[in-house]
């Protein structure tokens, strides 16, 4: 069982200890990386506000993708008593749209840059 899944159980003290321990290990890792002559990960870039905000945005997007890819099919199967095939077919349209538009957005980003995509995204969503 992971620390986060224990948060809703009776063993909340164990959950908090696991989370605090993980945070402590993360801090120790960062401190060690700063001292190495050739670090595995340059953690100094997290001191830049724009980079830290971008990294936080990427983490948020990954959490949403995890929810769609893992949790949502489990909800379909358990709450709606759907089979695995029905759950997969229910998610197929969104997967197909992502499969089509991800390479197109990548090409647009390469040709016009990120500002163009950010500026046109709200207009496309309103259509």
Buried (B, 14 or more C-beta within 10 A) or exposed (E): EEBEEBBEEEEEEBBEEBBEEEEEEEEEEBEEBEEEEEEEEEBEEEEEEEEEEEEEEEEEEEEEEEEBEEEBBEEBBEEEEBEEEEBBEBBEEEEEEEEEEEEEEEEBEEEEEEEEBEEEEEEEEEE
